[in-house]
């Protein structure tokens, strides 16, 4: 009712105003308050204006950042008071739709404006700080200047404070200043300020690595891993890639008169070997290279476009790639292939190319992991927008779809995220007007997105591939020494260089796959893919994307090295590898220790499934079959078998399965997962019910396409139990006798 709801909102508004009231008034600063409104749906901007509110920003979860002018938000108080006065008269309440939609008012205060890089309140400063004071974006230049004026008014009251630079554009209004503790405190109270942070800095200055001489390089240690096959441009000789690392070099065709190589292959090899060259240069990681790497040259620079490569012969590209893969597999026992080579344009269907079908067939035939870059996209920004304002929405366009062969179902496709958002020019300077398009751990502005073949999730995962920078007149700098990827090169006496692209994200995942295969030599390609999938952690989400859109852009996330390789303590992975007959169900028990079920800590059950079906590119159903996974609890095995045995088709499947807590909702949902050959679903809860039993069950279902044969389908299953809060909970010890998930029952549907 308006009376009760309005009373609660008024109390929250009073608290928001009281908690964010400035400690002192400053001449030249207009009194105002900023707070966040959470709503159940869209709030019209006209309704906000009626209540005296100015919209500053909003998010996809219906949160609105608003500014209320004046010393007491009187206009908002008035309209809210009229709504509250309606009491139980719901139909006659003024502004009913607006206030009914509001869930709560939340203060936006000092802690919201303070970046985590700044000291907390009360912590003295040993010396003045240089900070970037970011004003809320505005709709016109005059409002931007007014907000800068209020920031300057605060600085003018402090003798130790000084303005150093300013960017007065209305969408990117930033003032760089030198401040003492008192000035910082006043700025943190200023309503027109969205954020105060230290200037963004890159991890490494160009002077520290660009002119390194050979005699200054460290001695490389080698970490033996399963062989990595690299199909690319030539990998040049480099002092950091000794024969123990790059063990062989081949070219296909061998009799071609090759042009001098470019940097691409050597940069990819550097990242395959070291993973993070930048971390090695800084001293955060040791110079330990993974090897052996076996390189096959299939590309050369395009004489007409020096920054691009080409296949140099008349032989079809897919045949060249197939020859390279078979050579690596037969001659060197390679089961991990890195292919940072894609088409220039996004997949548009309806059928995939022969190249894509060929890779899917090879991955299945040879039981190998083929890691493929998603491809790079150069956006076509509308005339009334800039790259910065169009990001990240343009990533969802049809033109940004994953390029072939990255759409292949049985390969591991890798997109890109930004590892840095601190621009830096060659001379080491960082100008206030320079800004990265993506923030750290957000999707790179050039990455390509899903869906892939058969509408499966692509990319599968993402890794660090670089970022772009815009200057103060929105000119794009596609290579920047602060945000681009650093790797090995060998030209003009230089040993290190920079670039951007999903090409440089893929080899980091190939390296991890080789480490997994070294740790578990008998692992199938499906198991390696599943382990990488369940090891992925979420990327930073730009506010414009919802969860489903973020999965289109970033897949399952960024695979974490330790999570893929290790199992122990409060996080344990249980695995299964086997086969399933067509159109049947396999039921796997998952032991749930009572200690894991009890308590109030956040914990999760993650299920990863990978399989490698046959494919036919000209069929409506590209895959010979699809699979799905469900988690079931509080049911005994016989009941589960009986329920799933009654499922003759997909319609019945939806009708007859448990729809209550016995089949808990997992993220993402079944419909969003079952079209992919690498699926990761997660149940995350703060509490579980010990009465649900000491076993949950993972139900794996297979459904054949009309054209498929009657052969069994290989698959791998990984189930991860993880407690996020109780680091002393030793799940490994509790489950040590039952570390492998075994199928207890098979049901023919």
N, C-alpha and C positions, 0 to 999 in steps of 0.2 A: 504493500500500500504506500502511496506517496508520503503519508505522514511519517511512518516508521523508516522507510528508505531515505527520505529527505533528512530526517534527524541524524541518521548515521552518517550520511554524506557531509552534513554541516559540521559534525564533530571532527571528521577527518580533515575537512578544509581548515577548520580552526587550528588543528594540530600542524598541518602543513605550513600554514602562514607563520605560526609561532616558532616552529623549529627552524625556519629559514630566514627569520627577521635579521637584517644586518646588524652587526655589533655597533656600527656608527654610521651616521649619515654623511655623505660627501657632497659638497656643492657641485652642481653640474650633472649629478646622477639622478635620473628620474626614479622615484620609488616604484617598485614592481615586484612580483613574485612569480617564480617558475615552479610548476609541479607537473607530475605525470598523471594522466587520467587513464585508467584501464577500463575498457568497455567490453560489452558482449558482442559488438558489431561495429559497423562503420558509423562515425559521427560526422554529420555534415558540417563543413567549415562555416556555413551561414549560421548554424545553430550555435557554434562556438562564439561567433562574433556577437550574436544576440545576448550572450551572457558576458560580454566584455572580454573575451579571451582571444588572444592572437596565437595562431598555430605556428609552432616552431619546427615540429617534425613528428613523424608517426612511424609505426612499425607494422609488420605483417600480422602480429598477434593483437592488433587493435589497441595498442598503447599510443597515447597522444601526449606530446610535450607541448605545454601551453604557457603563455605569459599573461599574467593578469596585471594590468597597469594600476597604479595608485597605491596608497599606503595600506589599504585594507581590502582590496579586491571587492569593492562595494557593489559593482554591477553584478558580479557573479553571486554575491551574497543575496542581492535583491531577488534575482530570478529563482535561486534555490529556495529562498524563504517563501515565495509565492507557491512553489511546487509543494513544499512541506506543509503549508497551511491548508492544502486541500484535504489533509487527513485521510480518511478512508474513501473519499470521493475520487476513485481512480479515473473515472471518465472525464471529470471536470478539471483535472490538475493542469495548470499551465506548463508548457514545455515538457509535457509528459514523455513523449518519445525520447527526447534528449536525455533527461535525467533517469528514466527507466533503464536506459542502455548503459549507464555508468555503473561500474562495479565499485570503484574506489578512487580516492584522491591520494596520491603518494608524493611526499616532499621531494623536490630536486634541490639539494643543498650543497654544502661545501664538499662533502665526500664524493658526490657525483661529479663535481667539477674538477676534482683533484685526480690527475693521472697517477697510476701506481708508482711512477718514477719519482714523484715528489714526496718530501717528508710529511709526516702526519702533523696535525695540529699540536702546537706546544713544543715541537722539536726545534731547537735553535739551529740557525744556519752558521756554519763556520766562515762562510764568505758569501757574497751576493750570488744569486743564481741567474743564469740566462734562461728564460722560459718563453714558450710560444703561448700566447693568450688567444684562444680560438673563440670567436663570437658565433652566436647562432646564425645560420644562413638566413638571408632575407630575400625579399622579392624584388628589390630595386636598389640601385647604387646609393640613393640618398639615405635610405635606412641603414645601409652598411656603414656609411660615414657617420651617422648619428651614433651607432654602436661603438665605432672606434673612438668617437669623441668622449663617450662615457668611460671607456678604458683609460684614455689619456687624462681625463679629469681625476681619476683615482691616482694615477702615477704622479700627477702634478702636486699632490699633497704629501709626497714623500721625497725628501731631498736626496736620498740614496738611490732612488729609482730613476731609470732613463729608458726612453724608447730607442730601440736600435734599428728597427725596420718595420714596415707594415705592408700588408697586401689588402687593398680596399675593395676587391671585387665582391659583389653581393653574395655569391655562393661560396666564396672561400675568403672569409674575412678573418685575418690573423695579424696580430701585433706581437713582434718579438721585443722583449724588454729585459733589462737588468733590474732585479728586484731584491730587496732585503725581506726579512721575515714579516715586518709590518705591512709592506706593500703587497706581499703575497696573500696575507690574511684578508686584506680589503678586496683584492681581486677575486678571491674565492667566494665572497659574498655578493658579487655583482651579478644581477639577473641576466644581463645580455651575454654573459660568458657561458659557453657550453662546456669548455674543457681548458685546463691549463696543464701543459706538459713540458718536459725538457725537449729541446730540439731533437728531431729524429736523427739518429746517427747510424751509419753503416757499421758492420762488424769490423771492417778492414779498410784502411786508406790505400789508394793506388800506389803511393810511394813505398809501401811496405812489401809489394810483391811484383810490381810491373817491370822493374829493371833488375830483378834478381839474376845474378850470374851463375853459371854452372858450378863454379867452385864454392858457391854459397849454399848449394842444395844439401839437404840432409841425406843420410844413408837410409835407404828404404828397407823395411822389414816386410816379409811376405807371410800372409795368412793363407795357408792352403785351403781352397774351397773346391767344390765340384766345378768342373770346367765350364766356362762361360763362352758362348759363341757370339761374336759381334759381327753383324752384317751391315756394312756402312761404306763410307769413303775410306781411303787408306789410313791406317794408324801409323803415324810417323815415328821414327826413332826418337826416343826422349829419355833423358837420364833418369827420370822417375818411373820409366816403364822398362825395366831390364828384362832379359829373356825369361827370368823366373816368373815374371808377371805376364807379359805378352809373349806367349810361347811359340806362336806360329803366325805367319802372314801369308795369305793366299789371295789370288785375284781370279774372278770369273767374269768373262773368259780370260784364260791365261795368255792368249796370243794377241790381246788388244793392245794398241799403242796408247797407253794411258797418259792423260794430261797430269801435270803436277797436282798433288792433292791439296785440298783445302783443309780447314781446321776441324770440320765437323766430326770426322771419325776419331781424331785424337782426343777431342774434348769428351766424346762419349766414352772412350776407353779410360780416360782419367777418372771419370765418375764411376765407371764400373769397377775400377780398381780401388779407389779411395773413398767413394761415397760422398764425402764432403771435403773437397779440396780447401775451401775457405777455412774450415775448422782446423785443418792441418797447418795452414799458414799462420793462423792466429796462435796456435799452441793449445787449442782446446782438444785436439785429437792427435794421436801419434801418426807418423807417416808409415802406416801399415797398409800394404796393398794386397787385395785379394787376387789370387791367381790359381791356375793359369787361365789366360784369356786367349782364345783362338780367333783371329780376325780374318774375315773374308771381305775383300774389296769388290763392291759391285757398282759404286758410284764414282763420279768425277765432277769437278766444277763445270758449270755451264759457261762456255766462253762468252755467251751473249748476256748472261746475268751472273756475275762473279760470286754473288752471295747465295746462289742456288746451286743445287747439284742435279745430276741427270744420270739415267741409265745409259751407258755409252754405245750400246749395240742395238741391232734390229731384233734381237731375240726378245720375246715377250718378258716383261718384268717378272711375272709370276713364275716363269720357268727358271729365270736366273736365281730368284730367291729360293725356289724349291731345290735347285742344284746345290746352292750354298748350304741349306739346312741339311740335306742328305750327306754332303761332304763332311760337315762338322760332326754329325752323328756317327757316321761310319768310321771316319778316320781318327777322331779324337774322343769318341764317347760322350759328346756334348749332349746334355739334356736341358740346359738353360740357354735360350737364344734371346739376344736383344736385337730388336728391329726398330730403330729410330728413323724409319722411312715410311712416309705416307703420301697419299694423294694431296693435291693442293686444295681440293674442294671437299665440302662435306657430303656425306652419303645422302642420296635423295630417293633411292629405291626405284621401282618396287623390289627388284632383285639385287642381291649383292653381286660383286664381280667374281670372275674366276680366281683372281688373286686371293680374295677373302675366303672363298670356299676351299681353295688349296691349303691355306694355313690351318683352317679348321680340320681338314682331313689329316694333315701331317701331325698336328698336335695329338690327335686320337691314335693314329697309326703307330707313331714312334714313342708315345707316352712321354712327351716333352712339354716343358713350359715355354711358350713363346710370349715374350714381353714386348708389347707394341705401343708406340707413342700414339696418343689420341689425335695428333695433328694440331696445327696452329691456324688461328682465324684472325683475319684483319677486318674489323667491323666497319660497316657502312653506317656512319652516324647520321641521323636526320639533321637537316639544316638548322633547326631551332634548338639543337642540343650540342653538347661537347662530349668528348670521350668520358670525361669524369662524371658528368651528370647522367649519361646513358648507361654507365657501368652500374651494376652487373646485369641489368635487364636485357641488354643486347645479347648476352650469352645464351639466352633462351630462344633466339631466332632460329629458323630453319637453316639459315646459312652457316650457323655455328655448330652444326651437328658433326659428330665424330667422322673423321675422314677414313676411307678404306686404306688398309685392311683392319683398322682399329675397331670396326664394327663386328669383327669375327667373334663367334660365340665362345669358342673353346680356348681363346688366347686370353692373356692378362693385359688389359688395356689401361694405360696410365695417362691421366691428365696432370695438370700443373697447378701448384699454388705458389704464392709469393713467399719467399723466405725473409724478405727485408722490405721495409717501407721508408728507408732513410736514403734519399737521393744524394749523390755525390758526383761532382764533375772530376775530370781527369786531374785537375790541379789540386784536388782535395777539398775544394770549397763546397759548401752547402748553402744554397740561396733560399731565402724565405719563399719566393714564388715557385720554386720547384716542388712538386708533390708527386708522390707515387699514386698510380691509379688504384691499386689494391693495397689494403693494409696487410700486415704480416699474418700469414696463414689463411688469408682469403684466396679464392680462386684467382689465378693469373688472368689478366685482361685478354690474353690471346688463346686461352685453353678452349678446347672443343668439348661438346657435351653430348649426352645421349638423347634418344635411345639408340641402341645398336641394332644388329640383325635380329629379326623376330621380336622387336621391341624390348629386348633385354637391356638391363642396366649397363650402361657404358658412360664414362670410364668405370672400371672396376674399383680402382684406387687412384689416389693422386700423390704426387711428391713435389719437391721443390724444383721449379723450372724457371723462375725469374719473374720479372715485373716490368712495367713501363713507367715512364716519368713524363709529366707535362710541365712546361715552364709557365711563366706568368702570363703568356699570351696564348696558352693552350696548344703550343707546338709540341708534337710528340717526340720524345727521345727514346727510341726503341732499345738502345743499349746505354746503360748508365752504370758507372763503376760502383755505385752504392747498392743497387737493387738487382742487377743482372747476375747470372751464374758465373762463377769463376772456375775454370778448369785448365787442363794442360793444352798448350799449343806448341808449335815449333816452326816459327818463321820470323824473319827480321830480327834474329837474335833473341827473340822473346820466348819465354818458357811458359807463360801463363796468359790467358786471355779471357774475355767475357762474351756472353751471348745469352739469348733467351729462347725458350721453346720447350714443348713437351718432349722433344728429343733428349733433353738433359734431365728430365724427371724419370724417364723409363729406366736408364741404367742403374739408378739407385735401387729400384725394385728388383732388377735382374741380379744385382749383387746380393740382396737379401735372399732371393730364391736360391742362389748358389750356396749361401751359408746354411740355409735350411737343409738342402740336399746333402751337404757335407756332414751336418749333424745327424741326419737320418738317411743314410745311404739307400735304404730300400724304399723310400717314400715314392709314391706315385705322383704324377703331375697333378692329379686331382687333389691329393693331400697337401701338396705344396701351395696350391692356389687357395685351398680352404684355410690353411694356417695363416697365410698372408691376409685373407679377408677378415678373419676374426681378430687379427692383431691391429686392425685399422682403428684410428681414433678420429673423432669429428674435426672438421676444419672450422675456421672462424666464419660465421655466417654473415654476409652483408645483409643489412636490414631489409632490403627489397625482396629477398627470397624466402619462401616458406620451406618447410622441411622436405616436401616432395620435390620442389624445384632444386633445392640444394643437392639432393641425391642425383638428380639429372646432371648436375655440374661436377660434383665431386665424388660420386659413387659412395663407397663405404668409408672413405676418409683416407688418412695418412697411416700406412702400416708402421708400427713401432717395432724396432729391432728386437728389444728384449721380449716383447709380448709374443713375437712370432717364434722365437727360438727357445724360450725357457718356460718351464712349468714348475711351480713350487710356491710354498707359503700360502698366502690368501688367494692365489689365482692358479687354478689347475685346469689343464686342457686334457680332455679324454678324446681318443681318436678311434675311428673305424675305417677300414678300407675293404670293399667287397663289391658284389654285384647284386642287381635286382632284376628279376624277370619282368618282362613287359606287362603293364597293367596290373601290377600287384602292389602290396603295401608291406613294408618292413617296419617292425616295431622294436625300438632300441630302449632298454631300461637305462636310466641315468640315476646313479646313486646320489641321494641328497642327505648328507650327514645332518643329524639333529642340531649340531652346533651351528651349522650354516643356516638352518631354517629359523632358529631362535634369535632373539635380540632385535634391536632397533636400527641396526646399521644398514646403509644402502648396499644392496648386493644385486648381482645380475647373473642371468643364465643366457649365454650367447650360443647360438647354433649356427654353424657354418656348413654348407653343403656345396660340393663341387662335383660335376659329372661332365662327360665328354661325348655327347651324342653324335651319331652320323648326321650329315647335313646334305641337303639338295637345294641348290640355289634357285631353281626354277619352280619349286613347289610352293604352294601357299603356306604350308607348314615347313619352314626352313629346317627345323630340328626334327629328328626322328622321334623324339619324345621330350616331354617336359616332366620335371619333378617338383615336389613341394615338401616342406617340412612343417610339422605342427608340434607344439609342446602340450602334453596332457598330464594332468595330475588328479589325485583323488579318485582314480578309477583303477580297478584291477585289470590284469592283462586279458582275462577272458572277455570282460565287457568291452574293452577297446577292440579286440579282434571281432567281436560280434557287430559292433557299430560300423567299423570300416569295411567289413565284409558285405554290408548292405548297400555299398555305393556303386551302382552300375554306371553312373554318368555324373557330369559336373553339376547338373541341376539337383540331383539327389544328394550329392555331396554337400551342397549348401544347405539343404533342408534338414538332413538327419543328424549331422554332427553336433556334439554338445555346443550350446551357445552361451553357457554360463562360465563361471570361474574355473571349471574343470579344463577348459581349453582357453587359457588366458590370452589376451591380446598381446601380440609382440610387434615390435617395430623393426622394419616396415611391415605392412600387412601382407597377407598371402597374395592378393591380387597384384601388388607392386613388386613381388619377389619372384613368382613362379615362372616368369618368362626368361629368367637368367640362368646360366649354367654355373654361376658362382653366386650363392645366396647367403646372406648373413642376416639373421633375425635375433632380436634381443628382448628379453623380459627383464625389466629393472624395477625393483621394489624396495621399499624401506622395511617391509616386514613380509615374512612368509608364514604360513600356518603349519606348524609341525604335525598337525593331525592329517595333513595331506599325504603322509606316508614317507617311507625312506627311499622310495623310488618315484621319480617322474618318468615319463616316457616321451621319446621323440618318435613321431610317426612319419615315415618317409614314403611318399606315394609316387608312383610312376604312371604316366599316361602316354600311350603310343600315338604317333601320327598315323594317318590312314595308309601311308606308303611304307611304313617301317616294317622291317623283318621281325623274326621272333627271337633274335639273339638277346642275351642278357646285357644290361647296361652297367658299366663300371661307375662307382661313385666313392667319394670319401666324405666322412662326417667328422666334424670337430665340435665338441661341446665344452664350453668354458664356464666353470663356476668361479665367480670372483666376488670377494667381499671388499668393498671400497674403504671401509672405516676401521676394521679390526685387523691391523697388520700382524698381530700375534696369532691370528687364527691359522693354524697349519692344516689347510685342506689337503695338501699333498700327503701328509702323514695319515690323515683320516681316510684317504682314498687309495693309499699306496697298493693295496691288494686288488684294487679294481680299476686300474688306470686305463683300461681299454673298454670302450663301449661295444658290446656284442649284441647282435640281433637275437632277440628271444623268440620272435615269431614272424612268420611271413604270411600275409593274407592275400589271396587272389581276389581282386575286385571284380 
